[in-house]
Amino acid sequence: MGDIKITIREVAQAAGVSVATVSRA
């Protein structure tokens, strides 16, 4: 489960960055 949690966090972080970029634009 540890790996899954890390994966979700990595994806969430990447998605957050993408969303922030779109919102800024």
Summary of the structure (lengths in Angstrom):
residues: 25
radius of gyration: 11.0
end to end distance: 36.0
largest distance: 36.0
contacts: 43
relative contact order: 0.14
helix: 92%
strand: 0%
